[in-house]
């Protein structure tokens, strides 16, 4: 069963119609019905009742993503959500480190008091709290200087902001965000590989795989850093798509197409 991305998107965001100056194309995109004029949607191809959303030269038609381009946009927005959520979690971690740096002594005392209270229970189960790896790790954090912890908090906050900026840029399909995502994600791949050598987990493997796929997809699919013709080829592809959309929506035959069942006009959708 084929998933109709175009009609799904139009159902949610609305149709996009356009009246080109070329009379031949204009006639094939337009029809008159008993209830009024209809124009063919550049995304899904259905006829929509009402005035077109725009008009002008065919090569100036709006860049309406559909089919594969629409799927690509869905993937970018999936990555955008993942980046924003990760950024928010890192913000919380930065806040926790900063709060800890300002109340380190009090937290240390509370930890030792609670540890003393739980010691009889641990002794009952023959568990040595004083030499527990978890307890040793926590105690080491109390030896960090306040200035060191504040630097860590600031670094985490900076990293979180990069992730959030990436997320919003990817959501709006901005090219600068694609470059930022590739550079920032690739920079941390060696660290993720090193962490796997220390301890393997399904979460770490999944995160590494997702980041590698994201880098390859954006790098090749968006023609970054000169690959596959670079920015010039990417822009040429985008501009040629505008004219192709008008032609494809109009159909290949020389005769005006038979009007599809007319749907009530919905609000104009964005081209994204």
C-alpha positions in Angstrom: 0.0 0.0 0.0 1.5 3.3 -1.1 1.3 6.2 1.3 0.1 9.4 -0.3 2.3 12.0 1.2 0.9 14.7 -1.1 -2.8 14.4 -0.2 -2.0 13.9 3.5 0.0 17.1 3.5 -2.7 19.0 1.6 -5.4 17.7 4.0 -3.5 19.1 6.9 -2.0 22.3 5.5 -4.2 23.2 2.5 -3.7 23.2 -1.3 -1.3 25.4 -3.3 -2.7 26.7 -6.6 -1.0 28.9 -9.2 -2.0 30.6 -12.4 1.0 30.8 -14.8 1.2 33.5 -17.5 1.7 30.9 -20.2 -1.8 30.6 -21.6 -1.4 27.0 -22.6 -0.3 25.9 -19.1 -2.9 28.2 -17.6 -5.7 26.5 -19.5 -4.5 23.1 -18.5 -4.4 24.1 -14.8 -7.8 25.8 -14.9 -11.4 24.6 -15.4 -14.9 26.0 -15.1 -17.6 24.1 -13.3 -21.2 24.8 -12.4 -20.1 26.0 -8.9 -17.3 28.2 -10.1 -13.7 28.2 -11.3 -11.3 25.5 -10.1 -7.5 25.4 -10.1 -5.3 22.4 -9.9 -3.1 22.0 -6.8 0.6 22.0 -7.5 1.2 19.4 -4.8 -1.5 16.7 -5.0 -3.0 17.5 -8.4 -6.6 17.8 -7.2 -8.8 20.6 -8.5 -9.7 23.3 -5.9 -12.6 25.6 -6.0 -11.7 29.4 -5.8 -9.2 31.9 -7.0 -5.5 30.7 -7.4 -3.2 31.6 -4.6 -0.7 33.2 -6.9 0.1 34.0 -10.5 3.0 34.9 -12.7 5.7 33.3 -14.9 5.8 29.5 -14.7 9.4 29.4 -13.5 8.4 31.7 -10.6 5.8 29.2 -9.3 6.2 28.4 -5.6 8.5 25.7 -4.7 6.0 23.1 -3.4 7.7 20.0 -1.9 5.9 16.8 -2.7 6.6 13.1 -3.1 10.2 12.5 -2.3 10.9 16.1 -1.3 8.0 15.8 1.2 9.5 12.7 2.7 12.8 14.4 2.9 11.2 17.3 4.8 9.5 14.7 7.2 13.0 13.2 7.9 14.5 16.6 8.6 11.7 17.5 11.0 12.1 14.2 12.8 15.8 15.1 13.3 14.7 18.6 14.3 12.5 17.2 17.1 15.3 14.9 18.3 17.8 17.8 18.4 15.4 20.1 20.3 14.5 17.4 22.9 18.2 16.6 23.4 19.0 20.2 23.8 16.3 20.7 26.4 17.6 17.7 28.4 21.2 19.1 28.3 19.8 22.4 29.5 18.4 20.6 32.5 21.7 18.9 33.1 23.5 22.2 32.9 21.1 23.7 35.4 21.6 20.7 37.8 25.4 21.0 37.6 25.2 24.8 38.3 22.9 24.3 41.3 25.2 21.6 42.6 28.2 23.9 42.3 26.4 26.5 44.5 25.4 24.0 47.2 28.2 21.4 47.0 29.0 21.3 50.7 25.4 21.0 51.7 24.7 18.2 49.2 27.9 16.4 50.4 26.8 16.5 54.0 23.3 15.3 53.1 24.7 12.5 51.0 27.0 11.3 53.8 24.2 11.5 56.4 21.9 9.4 54.2 24.7 7.0 53.5 25.2 6.5 57.2 21.5 5.9 57.7 21.4 3.2 54.9 24.6 1.5 56.1 23.0 -0.9 58.6 20.7 -2.1 55.8 23.6 -2.5 53.4 25.6 -4.4 56.1 22.6 -6.8 56.6 22.8 -7.7 52.9 26.6 -7.8 53.0 27.0 -4.9 50.7 30.0 -2.7 51.3 28.8 0.9 50.7 32.2 2.4 51.5 33.8 0.7 48.6 30.9 0.7 46.2 31.9 1.9 42.6 28.7 4.1 42.5 29.5 5.7 45.9 33.1 6.2 44.9 32.1 8.0 41.7 29.6 10.3 43.6 32.3 11.1 46.2 34.7 12.1 43.5 32.3 14.7 42.2 32.5 16.4 45.6 36.2 17.0 45.1 35.7 19.1 42.0 36.2 22.8 42.4 33.2 25.1 42.2 34.9 27.0 39.2 35.3 23.7 37.4 31.7 22.7 37.8 30.6 26.1 36.6 32.7 25.7 33.5 31.1 22.3 32.9 27.7 23.9 33.3 28.5 26.7 30.8 29.9 24.1 28.3 26.7 22.0 28.6 24.6 25.1 28.1 26.5 26.1 25.0 26.2 22.6 23.6 22.4 22.6 24.4 22.0 25.9 22.5 23.7 24.5 19.5 21.4 21.5 19.5 18.3 23.7 19.9 19.4 26.1 17.1 20.1 23.1 14.9 16.6 21.8 15.6 14.7 24.9 14.7 16.9 25.4 11.6 16.2 21.8 10.4 12.5 22.3 11.1 12.4 25.2 8.6 14.8 23.3 6.2 17.4 26.1 6.4 20.6 25.2 4.5 22.9 26.8 7.2 21.3 24.4 9.8 22.2 21.4 7.6 25.8 22.5 7.5 25.7 23.1 11.3 24.2 19.7 11.9 26.7 17.9 9.8 29.7 19.6 11.4 28.5 19.5 15.0 27.3 15.8 14.7 30.4 14.6 12.9 32.6 16.3 15.5 31.2 14.1 18.3 31.2 10.8 16.4 34.7 9.9 17.6 33.7 10.5 21.2 30.6 8.2 20.7 32.8 5.5 19.2 35.2 5.8 22.1 32.3 5.5 24.6 31.3 2.2 22.9 34.8 0.8 23.4 34.4 1.6 27.2 30.9 0.1 27.5 28.5 -1.2 24.9 24.8 -0.5 25.2 21.8 -0.6 22.8 21.2 3.1 23.5 24.7 4.1 22.6 24.6 1.9 19.4 21.3 3.4 18.4 22.5 6.9 19.0 25.7 6.4 17.0 23.7 4.8 14.1 21.2 7.6 14.0 23.9 10.3 14.0 25.9 8.5 11.2 22.8 8.1 9.1 21.8 11.8 9.7 25.3 13.0 8.6 25.3 10.9 5.4 21.7 11.7 4.5 22.2 15.5 4.9 25.7 15.5 3.4 24.7 13.7 0.2 21.1 14.5 -0.2 21.6 18.2 0.3 24.8 18.4 -1.7 26.9 20.0 1.0 30.6 20.9 0.8 30.5 20.6 -3.0 29.3 17.0 -3.2 27.1 16.1 -6.2 27.6 19.5 -7.8 27.4 21.5 -4.5 25.3 24.5 -3.8 25.0 25.5 -7.5 23.5 22.2 -8.4 21.2 22.3 -5.4 19.8 25.7 -6.3 19.4 24.7 -10.0 17.5 21.7 -8.9 15.2 23.8 -6.7 14.5 26.4 -9.4 13.9 23.9 -12.2 11.5 22.1 -9.8 9.2 25.1 -9.8 8.6 25.0 -13.6 8.4 21.2 -13.5 5.7 21.4 -10.8 3.5 23.6 -13.0 4.0 21.2 -16.0 3.5 18.1 -14.0 0.4 19.5 -12.3 -0.9 20.5 -15.8 -0.3 17.0 -17.2 1.6 15.8 -20.3 -1.2 15.7 -22.8 -2.0 18.7 -25.1 -5.6 18.7 -24.1 -7.0 20.2 -20.8 -7.4 17.4 -18.3 -10.8 16.3 -17.1 -11.6 18.0 -13.8 -11.3 15.8 -10.8 -14.1 15.9 -8.2 -14.1 19.4 -6.8 -13.2 19.8 -3.2 -14.1 22.8 -1.1 -11.3 25.3 -1.0 -9.3 25.2 2.2 -7.0 27.8 3.7 -3.7 28.3 1.8 -1.0 26.0 3.1 2.6 26.8 3.5 5.0 25.5 0.9 6.8 23.5 3.5 
